[in-house]
Amino acid sequence: MFKRKISLLIAGFISMVAVSAIAAPPNIVLIMTDDQGYGDLGFTGNPIIKTPNIDRFAEESVVLENFYVCPVCAPTRASLMTGRYNYRTRAIDTYRGRAMMDTDEVTLAEYLGEAGYKTGIFGKWHLGDNYPMRPQDQGFQESLVHRGGGIGQPADPPDNHYMDPVLFHNGEEVQGQGYCSDIFTDAAIDFIRKEKNHPFLVYLPFNCPHTPLEISDEYYLPYKKLNMKWEMFPQYGAPLMGKFDPDETAKVYGMVTNIDMNLGKLFAALKAQGVEENTVVLFITDNGPQQPRYKAGLKGRKGMVYEGGIHVPGFIRWPKSLRGDVKVDQPLAHIDVVPTFLDICGVEPKPDVKLDGRSFKPLLSNPSADWPDRNLYFQWHRGDVPQPFRGCAVRGPRYKMTQANGVQEGDGQIEPKFELYDLAEDPYEMNDLSETNPELLATLQSDYEDWFEDVSSSRGYDVPRIHLGAPQDNPTTLTRQDWRGPVAGWREGGWGIWYTKAEKDGNYDFELQFNVTLDQPGTAHLRVGETDHTLDYEAGGETVTFKDIPLEAGNVEVEPWIEHEGKKLGPMYTVVTY
């Protein structure tokens, strides 16, 4: 009897160990590249580009044949982080304050962090550079990122480049050493080594191959020497839509090959640290290619709701639980990533959060699993407030409605052109069925209108507020990435308004930093709320500082400018210190 009890205890212990091992939560690695199109891989039929590591990874993965994202980057990132259509999140565009995500949104990092995961981001965030919208404010315990939508853009420090870039580590400015993609990958690998004994989330959103196309000769020259011509690529599907530039393409391909090299290092590190088997790795891109180049026959490119702008490669590998060389044909999208990862990790979504996506975990082990039909919706255009039927598409299980007109800010009153495609028979969108099947087109238009009304009613489109005087981000640097107004662009003559919130009553300093020397004396202006301040400045400097400006806690608009050479000129940066 005694021996039997011992045996039962041992058996029970072994069973508990087995259950514990089975129940060990998987690690998550989410990889996304920037402006890499469907055709920018050897795996998808490109005969020129060299991507051996990604190609091998794809062969070992479940291939998501019909994976969709937004036509541009920040909206894709908002949906990817929340499982919700980006129009619910207020991240509706890429700049002018339209790429900031509402802080009430619950991110994948917040979900998994609350479940005991270690969370890190390494690369491009593009959902807010100031408190409380930074990645470290939104669930990422470790953060190494650049600001804004890309290195070298106005959100960045002046004269920043892909080699030795200035980056931000947990909010602190740091000087990077080396090429940006190498830096981000090495930081991700270090994080994995450090946290390998905990479940972890690694978000590795490369900023490459986004412009500026900066890459070393080591990666650029092998493609440059090929003297590429458009005729060297397979000639099928939709036409190119633009002029093929072999030099631009050589730089893009060099940047992608560098990413491929880095992912080879990352995959090797997962194996070396003993975590490869129980790590789920998803590879996608954020939208189609910016420049005209090979797209595996798909129509359109970045910024367009044709397939070339929103249909991207998707591969997911989990050696412990999934076999490779499996294809899932059902249309999937960015909104599905959060519910899928939560499902895989055994984490419940928030009961008060409306997830638009659906877990595709069942399809990964059985592509024929039950998958109720649904529509996916995509829209993007410039402007502070989305308008119905501008630059939009509805992707059903088989058919797709497209209205591609009206994406630019100055388009004004547009004349919509509705198109209808049977993607099962016509994946390259060559044969418009809108005149032959008006009933189906009308149904999809009605579905779209219901969707647009629904997502627009979630929060509305007021700009999220940058907080001033918060201890987490004091001083606060306001950049041209986030100001608003009719001329609030990036060019030298722009000026605009920042929408902010003072966290507490008190005096604040406003330092206006210009990218030109103020070679004539003049008067600087600062409007905060309803109060105007002026300050005379001497010639020869590049900054003007308003000191001890009193603010009351609450929302306040900030608008600084000077008159320079007969023109109204806004600063490049405004540094606000409580």
C-alpha positions in Angstrom: 0.0 0.0 0.0 2.8 2.3 1.0 4.7 1.6 -2.3 1.4 2.2 -4.3 1.0 5.6 -2.6 4.6 6.5 -3.6 4.0 5.3 -7.1 0.8 7.4 -7.3 2.6 10.4 -5.9 5.4 10.0 -8.5 2.9 9.5 -11.3 1.0 12.5 -10.2 4.2 14.6 -10.0 5.2 13.4 -13.5 1.7 14.3 -14.7 2.0 17.8 -13.1 5.4 18.3 -14.8 4.0 17.2 -18.1 0.9 19.5 -17.8 3.2 22.3 -16.7 5.4 21.7 -19.8 2.4 21.6 -22.1 0.9 24.7 -20.4 4.1 26.7 -20.7 3.1 29.9 -22.4 4.8 30.4 -25.8 7.0 33.3 -26.6 5.9 35.8 -29.3 8.1 37.4 -31.9 6.3 39.8 -34.2 8.4 41.0 -37.1 7.2 43.7 -39.5 9.2 45.5 -42.2 8.4 48.9 -43.6 7.3 49.5 -47.3 8.3 46.0 -48.3 5.8 44.7 -50.8 4.5 41.3 -51.6 7.0 40.8 -54.4 10.1 41.8 -52.4 11.0 38.2 -51.5 12.5 35.2 -53.3 9.7 33.1 -51.8 7.0 35.1 -53.6 8.7 34.7 -57.0 11.2 37.6 -57.2 14.1 36.2 -59.3 16.6 39.0 -58.3 16.3 39.7 -54.6 18.3 37.6 -52.2 16.3 36.6 -49.0 17.5 33.1 -48.2 16.7 33.3 -44.4 13.1 34.6 -44.9 12.5 32.2 -47.7 13.6 29.3 -45.5 11.5 30.6 -42.7 8.5 30.8 -45.0 9.0 27.2 -46.0 9.0 26.1 -42.4 5.9 28.2 -41.6 2.2 28.3 -42.2 1.8 30.6 -45.1 -1.0 33.2 -44.8 -1.7 33.5 -48.5 -4.2 36.4 -48.2 -3.0 38.7 -45.4 -4.1 42.3 -45.4 -3.0 45.6 -43.8 -3.7 49.3 -44.3 -2.4 51.2 -47.3 0.1 53.1 -45.0 2.1 52.4 -41.9 0.7 54.1 -38.8 -2.9 52.9 -39.3 -1.5 49.3 -39.8 0.4 49.6 -36.6 -2.6 50.8 -34.6 -4.6 47.8 -35.8 -1.8 45.4 -35.2 -1.3 46.6 -31.6 -5.0 46.7 -30.7 -7.0 44.1 -32.8 -9.2 47.0 -33.8 -9.8 49.0 -36.9 -7.5 52.0 -36.8 -10.4 54.4 -37.2 -11.5 53.5 -33.7 -8.1 54.4 -32.3 -7.7 58.0 -33.7 -4.5 56.9 -35.6 -5.8 57.7 -39.1 -2.8 58.9 -41.0 1.0 59.2 -40.9 1.7 62.8 -39.7 0.2 66.2 -38.7 -0.9 64.7 -35.4 -3.0 62.0 -37.1 -0.6 59.1 -36.2 -1.1 59.4 -32.5 -3.1 56.5 -30.9 -5.6 57.1 -28.1 -4.1 56.1 -24.8 -7.3 54.3 -23.8 -6.6 51.6 -26.4 -5.3 48.3 -25.0 -2.2 47.1 -26.8 -0.9 43.6 -27.2 2.0 44.5 -24.9 -0.4 45.6 -22.2 -2.4 42.3 -22.5 0.7 40.1 -22.4 2.5 42.2 -19.8 -0.4 41.9 -17.4 -0.2 38.1 -18.0 3.4 38.0 -16.8 5.2 38.4 -20.2 8.3 40.5 -20.6 7.7 42.9 -23.4 10.1 44.8 -25.7 9.9 46.8 -28.9 12.9 47.5 -31.1 12.4 49.8 -34.2 9.5 51.9 -35.4 6.5 52.7 -33.2 4.9 55.6 -35.0 1.9 55.9 -32.7 3.0 58.9 -30.6 6.4 60.2 -29.5 5.3 62.0 -26.3 3.8 60.9 -23.0 1.4 59.2 -22.6 1.5 57.7 -26.2 5.1 56.3 -26.3 5.6 52.5 -26.4 6.9 52.5 -22.8 3.6 54.2 -21.8 1.6 51.6 -23.7 2.9 48.3 -22.2 6.4 47.9 -23.5 8.8 47.4 -20.6 11.9 47.7 -22.9 11.9 50.2 -25.7 14.5 51.1 -28.3 12.9 53.2 -31.1 13.2 56.1 -33.4 10.7 58.9 -33.3 8.0 59.7 -35.9 7.5 57.7 -39.0 11.1 57.3 -40.0 14.7 58.1 -39.2 15.6 61.5 -40.7 12.0 62.8 -40.6 11.2 66.0 -38.7 10.3 64.2 -35.5 13.9 63.1 -35.3 16.9 65.1 -34.1 18.5 67.2 -36.9 20.6 65.4 -39.5 19.8 61.9 -38.3 20.7 59.0 -40.5 20.4 55.2 -40.8 24.1 54.8 -39.9 24.8 55.7 -36.3 21.3 57.0 -35.7 20.1 58.9 -32.6 17.5 56.6 -31.0 15.4 56.6 -27.8 16.0 53.9 -25.2 13.1 53.9 -22.7 12.6 57.5 -23.5 16.2 58.6 -23.1 18.1 59.9 -26.2 21.0 57.6 -27.1 23.6 57.6 -29.8 23.4 54.4 -31.8 26.5 52.8 -33.3 26.1 50.9 -36.6 23.3 50.5 -39.1 19.7 50.9 -37.8 18.4 47.4 -38.7 21.5 45.8 -37.2 21.1 47.9 -34.0 17.4 46.9 -33.6 18.0 43.2 -34.2 21.0 43.1 -31.8 18.9 44.8 -29.1 16.1 42.2 -29.7 18.5 39.3 -29.4 20.0 40.8 -26.2 16.4 41.0 -24.8 15.8 37.4 -25.7 19.0 36.3 -24.0 18.1 38.3 -20.9 14.4 37.1 -20.7 14.6 33.6 -22.0 13.5 32.1 -18.7 10.3 34.2 -18.9 7.6 34.2 -21.6 8.4 37.2 -23.7 7.0 39.4 -26.5 9.5 40.8 -29.0 8.1 43.4 -31.4 10.7 44.0 -34.1 9.2 46.6 -36.5 12.1 47.5 -38.9 12.0 51.0 -40.4 13.6 49.6 -43.6 13.3 49.6 -46.5 11.4 52.9 -46.0 13.0 56.0 -47.5 15.5 57.6 -47.3 17.1 54.7 -49.1 20.4 54.6 -47.1 22.4 51.3 -47.2 26.0 50.4 -47.3 27.8 49.5 -50.6 28.1 46.0 -49.2 24.4 45.4 -49.8 23.8 48.0 -52.5 26.5 47.3 -55.1 25.8 43.6 -55.8 22.3 44.7 -57.0 23.6 47.9 -58.7 26.1 45.8 -60.8 23.2 43.7 -62.2 22.1 46.7 -64.3 18.5 45.7 -63.6 15.8 46.2 -66.2 12.1 45.7 -65.9 12.2 42.9 -68.5 14.3 40.8 -66.1 11.2 40.2 -63.9 8.3 37.9 -64.6 5.8 39.8 -66.8 2.3 38.9 -65.6 -0.6 40.5 -63.8 -1.2 44.2 -63.4 1.1 46.8 -65.2 3.8 48.5 -63.2 2.0 51.9 -62.6 5.1 54.1 -62.8 8.6 54.1 -64.0 11.0 51.4 -62.8 14.2 52.9 -61.4 17.0 50.3 -61.2 19.1 52.4 -58.8 16.2 52.9 -56.3 15.4 49.2 -56.6 19.0 48.2 -55.9 19.0 50.2 -52.7 15.6 48.8 -51.6 16.8 45.2 -52.3 20.1 45.9 -50.5 18.1 47.1 -47.4 15.8 44.0 -47.6 18.9 41.7 -47.9 20.3 43.3 -44.8 17.0 42.6 -43.0 17.3 39.0 -44.2 20.8 38.7 -42.8 19.6 40.1 -39.4 16.6 37.7 -39.3 19.0 34.9 -39.9 20.9 36.1 -36.7 17.6 36.3 -34.8 16.4 32.8 -35.8 19.8 31.4 -34.9 19.6 33.2 -31.5 16.2 31.7 -30.7 17.7 28.2 -31.4 20.9 28.9 -29.4 18.9 30.1 -26.4 16.8 27.0 -26.4 13.5 28.8 -27.0 12.9 28.2 -30.7 10.4 25.3 -30.3 8.0 27.3 -28.1 8.3 30.6 -29.9 5.6 31.8 -32.2 7.2 34.0 -34.9 5.0 36.1 -37.3 6.5 37.9 -40.3 4.5 40.5 -42.1 5.0 43.9 -43.8 3.1 47.1 -43.1 1.9 48.0 -46.6 2.9 47.7 -50.2 6.0 49.1 -51.8 6.5 52.9 -52.1 8.4 52.8 -55.4 7.3 51.1 -58.7 8.9 47.6 -58.8 8.1 43.9 -59.0 4.9 43.1 -57.0 4.2 39.5 -58.1 1.6 40.9 -60.5 -0.5 42.7 -57.9 -2.1 46.0 -58.8 -1.1 49.3 -57.2 1.3 50.1 -54.4 1.6 51.9 -51.0 -1.2 54.4 -50.4 -3.6 52.5 -52.6 -6.4 50.1 -51.6 -5.6 47.9 -54.6 -4.0 44.5 -53.7 -0.5 45.9 -54.3 -1.1 48.4 -51.5 -2.7 46.2 -48.8 -2.0 42.5 -49.6 1.3 41.6 -48.0 3.3 38.4 -47.2 2.5 36.6 -44.0 4.3 33.7 -42.4 3.8 32.2 -39.0 6.0 29.5 -37.4 5.6 27.6 -34.1 7.7 24.5 -34.3 6.2 23.0 -31.1 2.7 23.0 -32.4 2.5 23.7 -36.1 3.9 22.0 -39.1 5.4 24.0 -41.9 4.6 24.1 -45.6 0.9 24.7 -44.9 -1.2 27.3 -46.7 -4.2 29.2 -45.3 -6.3 30.8 -48.0 -8.9 32.6 -46.0 -8.5 36.4 -46.0 -6.8 37.5 -42.7 -5.7 40.9 -41.5 -3.8 43.1 -39.1 -6.9 43.2 -36.8 -6.6 39.4 -36.3 -3.2 39.4 -34.8 -4.1 40.4 -31.3 -7.0 38.0 -30.9 -4.8 35.2 -32.4 -1.9 35.8 -30.1 -4.2 36.1 -27.0 -5.8 32.8 -28.0 -2.3 31.1 -28.4 -1.1 32.5 -25.1 -4.3 31.7 -23.2 -5.0 35.3 -22.3 -8.5 36.6 -22.2 -9.3 39.9 -24.0 -10.8 42.8 -22.0 -14.5 42.3 -21.7 -15.2 46.0 -22.3 -12.9 46.2 -25.5 -14.5 45.6 -28.8 -12.1 43.5 -30.9 -12.8 43.7 -34.6 -10.4 40.8 -35.4 -10.9 37.1 -35.0 -8.4 34.4 -33.8 -7.1 32.4 -36.8 -5.4 29.9 -34.5 -7.8 27.1 -35.6 -6.7 27.6 -39.2 -3.1 27.2 -38.4 -3.4 23.5 -37.6 -6.4 22.9 -39.9 -6.7 25.3 -42.9 -10.1 23.7 -43.6 -11.5 24.5 -40.1 -14.8 26.3 -40.0 -14.3 30.0 -40.7 -17.6 32.0 -41.1 -17.6 34.5 -43.9 -16.9 38.1 -43.1 -15.8 41.4 -44.8 -12.6 43.2 -44.1 -12.5 47.0 -44.5 -9.7 49.3 -45.5 -9.5 53.0 -45.9 -6.9 55.8 -45.9 -6.7 59.3 -47.1 -5.1 62.5 -46.0 -7.1 64.9 -43.8 -7.9 65.5 -40.1 -11.3 63.7 -40.4 -12.0 60.6 -42.4 -14.7 61.0 -45.0 -16.9 58.2 -46.4 -16.0 56.5 -49.7 -12.6 58.1 -50.1 -9.8 55.7 -50.8 -11.6 52.6 -49.4 -12.1 48.9 -50.1 -14.2 46.0 -48.8 -12.6 42.6 -49.1 -15.2 39.8 -48.8 -14.5 36.1 -48.9 -14.3 36.2 -52.7 -15.3 39.6 -54.1 -13.7 43.0 -53.4 -15.2 46.5 -53.8 -12.6 49.2 -54.4 -13.0 53.0 -54.6 -9.4 54.3 -55.0 -10.0 58.0 -55.6 -9.6 60.9 -53.2 -6.6 60.0 -51.1 -4.7 63.3 -51.2 -5.5 66.3 -49.0 -6.2 68.7 -51.9 -8.5 66.4 -53.8 -11.6 68.2 -52.7 -15.0 66.9 -53.8 -14.2 63.6 -55.5 -16.0 61.7 -58.2 -16.0 58.1 -56.8 -15.3 55.3 -59.2 -16.5 52.0 -57.7 -14.9 48.8 -59.0 -15.7 45.2 -58.3 -13.3 42.3 -58.6 -13.6 38.5 -58.2 -10.3 37.8 -56.5 -10.7 34.0 -56.8 -10.6 34.3 -60.6 -8.9 37.6 -60.9 -6.3 38.2 -58.1 -4.6 40.9 -60.2 -7.7 43.1 -60.4 -7.7 43.3 -64.1 -11.5 42.7 -64.9 -13.9 45.2 -63.3 -17.3 43.6 -62.7 -19.1 46.6 -61.4 -21.3 47.0 -64.4 -22.1 43.3 -64.8 -22.9 42.7 -61.1 -24.4 45.9 -59.7 -26.4 44.1 -57.0 -23.3 42.7 -55.3 -21.6 46.1 -55.6 -24.5 47.8 -54.0 -24.5 45.3 -51.1 -20.8 45.9 -50.5 -21.3 49.6 -50.6 -24.1 49.3 -48.0 -21.9 47.1 -45.8 -19.1 49.7 -46.0 -21.4 52.5 -45.0 -22.5 50.5 -41.9 -18.8 49.9 -41.0 -17.8 53.5 -41.5 -20.6 54.7 -39.3 -19.7 52.1 -36.6 -16.0 52.8 -36.4 -16.5 56.6 -36.6 -18.8 56.5 -33.7 -16.2 54.8 -31.4 -14.3 57.9 -30.3 -14.6 60.4 -33.1 -11.5 61.9 -34.6 -10.3 64.6 -32.1 -6.5 64.6 -31.9 -5.0 62.8 -28.8 -3.4 65.3 -26.5 0.3 65.5 -25.7 0.8 66.0 -22.0 3.0 68.8 -20.7 4.6 68.9 -17.3 4.4 65.1 -16.7 7.4 63.7 -14.8 7.6 60.9 -17.3 8.4 63.4 -20.1 9.7 66.7 -18.9 10.9 68.6 -20.8 8.6 67.7 -23.7 9.8 68.1 -27.3 7.0 69.0 -29.7 7.9 68.3 -33.3 6.4 69.0 -36.7 5.3 65.3 -36.8 2.4 66.2 -34.5 1.3 69.8 -35.2 -1.9 70.5 -37.0 -3.3 73.2 -39.3 -3.7 74.0 -43.0 0.0 74.7 -43.5 1.4 72.4 -40.8 3.7 70.5 -43.0 7.4 69.5 -42.8 8.7 72.2 -45.2 10.5 75.3 -44.1 7.5 77.7 -44.5 5.1 75.6 -42.4 3.5 76.5 -39.1 0.9 74.8 -37.0 -0.8 74.2 -33.7 0.0 71.5 -31.1 -2.9 70.1 -29.1 -1.6 69.6 -25.6 -2.8 69.1 -22.0 -1.0 70.7 -19.1 -0.9 68.2 -16.3 -0.7 70.9 -13.5 -0.9 74.5 -12.9 2.4 76.4 -13.0 5.0 78.2 -15.1 6.4 76.7 -18.2 9.3 77.6 -20.5 8.8 77.4 -24.3 12.1 77.2 -26.3 11.5 77.6 -30.0 14.2 75.9 -32.1 14.6 76.9 -35.8 16.5 75.2 -38.6 17.7 78.6 -39.9 19.9 81.3 -38.3 17.7 84.3 -37.4 20.0 86.8 -39.1 17.7 89.7 -38.5 16.2 90.9 -35.2 12.5 90.3 -35.0 9.5 89.4 -32.9 8.5 85.9 -31.8 4.9 85.0 -31.1 3.5 82.4 -28.8 -0.2 81.7 -28.5 -1.2 79.4 -25.6 -4.9 78.9 -25.4 -6.5 82.3 -25.7 -3.4 84.2 -24.5 -0.8 85.8 -26.9 2.8 86.4 -25.9 5.4 88.3 -27.9 9.2 88.5 -27.4 11.7 90.6 -29.3 14.9 88.7 -30.3 18.4 89.7 -31.5 19.9 88.5 -34.7 22.3 85.6 -34.9 20.7 82.9 -32.9 18.5 79.8 -33.8 16.4 79.7 -30.7 13.9 82.0 -28.9 12.8 81.2 -25.3 9.6 82.3 -23.6 10.2 81.9 -19.9 7.7 81.5 -17.1 4.5 81.3 -19.1 1.7 80.5 -16.7 -0.6 77.6 -17.6 -3.6 76.1 -15.8 -4.0 72.4 -15.8 -6.1 71.2 -18.7 -6.3 71.3 -22.4 -4.3 74.0 -24.2 -3.4 74.7 -27.8 0.2 75.8 -28.5 1.0 77.9 -31.6 4.5 79.5 -31.9 5.9 81.5 -34.9 8.1 84.3 -36.0 8.1 86.6 -39.1 11.2 85.7 -41.0 12.1 87.3 -44.3 8.5 88.5 -44.7 7.1 85.0 -44.1 5.4 83.4 -41.1 7.7 80.6 -39.9 7.1 78.0 -37.3 9.9 76.3 -35.3 11.3 72.9 -36.1 10.9 71.9 -32.4 9.3 73.5 -29.4 10.8 72.3 -26.1 8.4 72.8 -23.2 9.7 72.6 -19.6 7.6 72.7 -16.4 
